[in-house]
Amino acid sequence: MQFTRAAARTALIACLLAGCTTVGPNYTAAPDAAPQAAARNRFLRAAGAMAQAPAARWWESLSDPVLSQLINDALISSPTLLTANARVAQSRASLAASKTAALPAINTSLSAPYINVPGDLLGGSNGGRNEINAFNLGFDAAWEIDLFGGQRRKVEAATARAQASEASVADARVTLSAEIARTYVGLRARQAMQTLQGRQVRIDSVLTSLARERLQAGTASAQPVNAAEAQMFASEAELAKTGAEIVVLIDQLSVLTGKEPGALDVLLQSPLPVPLPPENVSVGDPATLLRNRPDIRAAERQLAAANADVGVQIANRFPKISFLGILGLGGQNIGDVFDPGNIVGLALPRLNWSIFDGGRAARQVDVAKGAFAEAEATYQQTVLVALQDAEGSLARFGASRVAFARHVDATQRAEKNVQLQQQRLAAGTIGRTETLNAERQSLQMAMAAAASQAELATAFVAVEKALGLGWQAQEPSE
């Protein structure tokens, strides 16, 4: 059977026309995992919060330049983000490679072998040697026609996975900015606590001295001395523990911002107040959350990739047509390489179809469909967890505001009690011990208020993280 040029052209055109077919399911959109939440114009637990769109650079609303500097530095040089960006580069390279797989592959070769053999090996009788020169220049090209769209589905999957990796970088930015803010709040809270604990140690030391004086004067037993000393030692232990925690948190912030431990000592060793959230906090609505959360977008892109993988496996069940072309020039002299009369050409169309494989290809389709079902369930779970995260953080933030206000009230009442006790001490109606005990109680209230303030700031950070904020802004605002 002779394969003419006309027949080859006809076959090629038919294959190209058939190449418009793309088997497998076409991806449209992710399932509506939370229709009721998406339809609401506000969160259920957002009492006291505003429904306006929240700011991307939420940390600037805390009005703390040091915190803003730390986060801005980290978003540029943190190893966590550098690692995530490296994964994006890998996924983009994989995408580029998958796109080139549909193009013809062309190779070239040039050879000039020299052979020197005994003459009798070539049938000679003179016993001499024969020299053989050969010069060859060749080109070969291979091209597989994407007859049923398998390669196009591979590009779809690679594109979706590259987009998922980009969303993962955004998610890393969200997590990093929130982690720095949470750690920074913890640092400032412990610095405030260190100051209060230092005052408490001094009060406990005076109370212990007064108890010892009464014991020596015979007006009191040893029991008050033991109690006062135990209280003083416990306060000193807490003060030492807090000092170590401050060092750990400063070093943690150094690492989070891509610096060595100790690099931020000068910047952070001086105490500053715990930053307070703004009076009005904008949280947007659930629909905005579903658009903003990078982890939701990453899960949706993984779902799209899994859908394309199904098409890849379905296409593998159909025939594959490829073309191989070879073009060569050669001869015994170097000039033969450039002689058109020495051209040798070969065109070879090939059909490859696994007619019987024991059901292996069909099972691979089932595997891909199972992976798609898993990705779909993962997406739905990601959406529900994101909504739960947002609602829960909003509830804790609202409760933290109320608790902080009550702790402030308690601290103010305790301070008033100290003033009254000092007036009674001046009037001679009570002793110094009673006044110091009132001051110690006031310090306890102040410590509780400081802890509550830190909880409020941490709850605010959790809200912003739950809303998926912090990944949009690449550069500090003007």
C-alpha positions, 0 to 999 in steps of 0.5 A, a space after each residue: 500500500 502506497 502512502 501518497 503525499 495527498 493522502 498524508 495531507 488529507 490525514 493531517 487535515 482530518 486529524 487537525 479538525 478532529 483535534 477540536 474535540 476535548 473529552 472530559 467534563 468542562 469546569 464551570 465553577 465550584 459548588 455553592 458550599 454556603 448559600 445562606 451565608 453568601 446571601 447575608 449582608 452581614 456576619 451573625 456574630 458581628 455585633 458592634 462591627 461595621 459591614 463596610 469593606 475592611 482595609 487590606 493593611 489592617 495592622 495600620 489601624 492599630 497605629 503602632 509604627 513599630 508593628 507596621 515596620 515589622 510586618 512590612 519587613 517580613 512581607 519582603 524578606 521572610 523565609 516563609 514567603 521566600 519558600 512559598 514564592 519558590 513553589 510558585 516558580 516551580 508551578 509556573 515552570 511546570 505550566 510552561 513545560 506542559 504548554 510546550 508538550 503540544 509543540 513539535 520536537 525537533 532535533 538535529 545531529 551531525 556526525 563524521 565517523 572515520 573507520 580504519 579496518 583491515 582489508 580482508 574484513 571487507 573482502 580484500 586480498 591484498 592484506 592492506 587496510 581500508 579507510 572509510 569516511 562518512 559525513 552525516 547531517 540530520 534533522 528529525 521531528 516528532 509531533 503528537 496530535 492532541 486528538 482528544 484534548 488530553 494535552 489541553 486538559 494537562 495545561 488546564 490542570 497545570 494552570 489551575 495548580 499554578 494559580 493554587 500555588 499563588 493563592 497559597 503564597 497569599 495565604 502565607 502572607 495572611 498567616 505571617 502578618 497575623 503571627 507577627 501581630 500576635 507575637 508583637 502583642 504578646 511582647 508588649 503585654 509581657 513588657 507591661 506585665 514586667 513593669 507591674 510585677 516589678 512594682 509588686 516585688 517591691 511592695 512584697 519586699 516592704 510587706 516582708 520587712 514589716 512582718 519581720 519587724 513585728 516578729 522581732 518586736 514580739 507583736 506578731 508570730 512567725 506565720 505572717 513572716 512566712 506568708 509574706 516571704 512566700 508571696 515575695 518569692 512567688 512574685 520574684 519567680 514570676 518576674 524572672 519568668 516574664 523576663 525570659 518570655 520577653 527575650 523569646 518573643 523578641 527573637 521570635 519576631 526576629 526570625 519571623 522577619 527574616 533576621 537573626 535572633 538578637 537583631 531586633 533587641 534595640 528596636 524592641 527592648 524599650 516597652 510600649 503600650 499594647 496596641 488597641 483596636 480602633 473603635 470602629 472595626 469594618 468586617 465586610 460580609 460573608 460574600 466578601 470573605 469567600 472571595 478574599 480568603 486565599 485558602 478558599 481560592 487555593 482549594 477552588 483552584 485545586 478542584 479545577 485541577 482535579 476536574 481537568 485530571 479527569 479529562 486527561 485520563 479519559 483522553 488516555 483511553 482514546 487513540 493517539 496519532 503522532 508523526 515522525 519526520 526524518 531528513 538527512 544529508 550525507 556521504 563520504 566527503 564533507 561536500 556531500 552534506 551540502 549536496 541536495 542530491 543526497 537528501 534522504 527523507 522519511 515521514 512516518 505517521 503512527 497510530 497508538 491505541 491500547 485496545 486491551 489493557 485489562 481495564 487499567 485505563 478505565 480504573 485510572 479514570 475512576 481514580 481521577 474522579 475519586 480525586 475530584 470528589 475528594 477535592 470537592 469535599 475539601 473545598 466545601 470543608 474549607 468554606 465552612 471552616 472559614 465561616 466558622 473561623 470568622 464567626 468565632 473570632 468575631 464572637 471572641 472579639 466582641 466578648 473581649 471588648 466587654 471584658 476589657 471594659 470591665 477590667 478597666 472599671 475594676 482597676 479604677 475602683 481599686 485605685 480609688 480604694 488605694 487613695 482612700 487607704 492612703 487618706 486613712 493612713 495619713 489620718 492614723 486610723 490604719 497602718 502601713 501594711 493595710 495600705 500596701 495590701 490595697 496597693 497590691 490588690 490594685 496591682 492585681 487588677 492592673 495586671 488583669 486589665 493588661 492581660 485583658 487588653 492583650 486578649 482584645 488586641 489578639 482577638 482583633 488580629 484573629 478577626 483580620 486573619 479570619 477575614 483573609 486580609 493582609 495578602 493584597 497589599 504588596 507595598 507600604 501605603 503612602 
